[in-house]
Amino acid sequence: MTPVFLDTVGLLALWDQDDQWHSAAVPAYSRLVSAGRQTVSTPLVLYECGNAVARSPFRAEVDLLRQLMAAEGQLIEPTVLEIETAWSHFVRGTAGSAGIVDHVSFAVMRRLGITQAFTNDKHFSAAGFQVLF
């Protein structure tokens, strides 16, 4: 079965009970785990998470996830071509004017044939991917 891509919006919603999407993210993630779905992401997403939680109690969660995903080969490095393609799409404002990290995520997802993302970020939908909450 194809992996699910973990996005910043989904991860932050999962960790932070005060996040507006927490109540939707928790059961969505539980369904992934129950179904035995593999997850992948990029180091850029985890950098983005690290920046977002720098002044919160979730620093350890980001680092633990980074370590676990790295050990399991679930952190996918974008290629130089994917990064260049992402910058091109970013400059053009495609996918609802998504940010650069999202555009890199889209390129990696396309390379791996991934169609689902653990997020509710509208940019993923605009880029043609299924969001899971």
C-alpha positions in Angstrom: 0.0 0.0 0.0 1.2 3.5 -0.8 2.5 5.5 2.1 0.8 8.6 3.5 2.7 11.9 3.5 2.9 13.7 6.8 2.5 17.5 6.5 3.3 20.2 9.0 -0.4 21.2 9.5 -1.3 17.6 10.4 1.6 17.0 12.7 1.0 20.3 14.6 -2.7 19.5 14.9 -1.9 16.1 16.3 0.5 17.4 19.0 -1.3 20.5 20.1 -4.7 20.0 21.9 -5.4 23.7 21.4 -4.9 23.6 17.7 -8.2 24.2 15.8 -7.7 20.9 13.8 -6.7 18.7 16.8 -10.1 17.0 17.2 -10.1 16.0 13.5 -6.4 15.1 13.3 -6.4 12.6 16.2 -9.0 10.2 14.8 -7.6 10.5 11.3 -4.1 9.6 12.6 -5.6 6.7 14.6 -7.2 5.3 11.5 -3.8 5.4 9.7 -2.1 3.6 12.6 -5.0 1.0 12.9 -4.7 0.3 9.1 -0.9 -0.1 9.4 -0.3 2.6 6.9 3.3 3.6 6.4 4.1 7.3 6.7 6.8 9.4 5.1 7.8 13.1 5.1 10.8 15.3 4.2 13.3 16.9 6.5 11.9 20.2 5.3 8.5 19.4 6.9 10.2 18.6 10.1 12.3 21.8 10.0 9.0 23.7 9.5 7.5 21.8 12.5 10.6 22.6 14.6 10.3 26.3 13.7 6.6 26.3 14.6 7.1 24.7 18.0 10.3 26.4 19.0 8.6 28.3 21.8 6.2 25.5 22.9 6.5 22.2 24.8 6.5 20.1 21.6 10.2 20.4 20.8 10.9 16.9 22.1 8.1 15.4 20.0 9.5 16.9 16.8 12.9 15.6 17.6 11.6 12.1 18.5 9.6 11.9 15.3 12.7 13.0 13.3 14.9 10.3 14.9 12.3 7.6 14.5 11.6 8.5 10.8 15.3 8.8 10.0 16.0 5.3 11.6 13.1 3.8 9.6 14.1 5.4 6.3 10.9 7.4 6.2 12.5 10.9 5.7 12.7 11.4 2.0 15.3 13.8 0.7 14.1 15.9 -2.2 16.2 15.8 -5.3 17.8 18.9 -6.8 15.4 18.7 -9.7 12.4 18.5 -7.3 13.6 21.6 -5.5 14.1 23.5 -8.7 10.7 22.4 -9.9 9.2 23.5 -6.6 10.8 26.9 -6.8 9.3 27.3 -10.3 5.8 26.5 -9.1 6.3 28.7 -6.0 7.2 31.7 -8.2 4.2 31.1 -10.4 1.9 30.8 -7.4 0.4 27.4 -8.4 -1.6 25.2 -6.0 -3.4 28.2 -4.4 -0.1 30.1 -3.8 1.3 27.3 -1.6 4.5 27.9 0.2 7.9 26.5 -0.9 7.9 23.6 1.6 4.5 22.5 0.3 5.7 22.6 -3.3 8.7 20.5 -2.4 6.3 18.1 -0.7 4.2 17.9 -3.8 7.2 17.0 -6.0 8.4 14.3 -3.6 4.8 12.9 -3.4 4.6 12.7 -7.1 7.9 11.0 -7.4 6.8 8.3 -4.9 3.3 8.0 -6.3 1.7 9.2 -3.0 -1.8 10.6 -3.3 -2.8 11.1 0.3 -1.5 13.6 2.9 -2.1 13.7 6.6 -3.2 17.3 6.6 -6.2 19.5 5.8 -4.1 22.1 4.1 -6.1 23.3 1.1 -2.9 23.7 -0.9 -2.6 19.9 -1.0 -6.1 19.6 -2.4 -5.4 22.4 -4.9 -2.3 20.4 -6.1 -4.5 17.3 -6.6 -3.9 15.3 -3.5 -6.4 13.8 -1.0 -6.2 15.3 2.5 -7.2 13.0 5.3 -9.0 15.4 7.6 
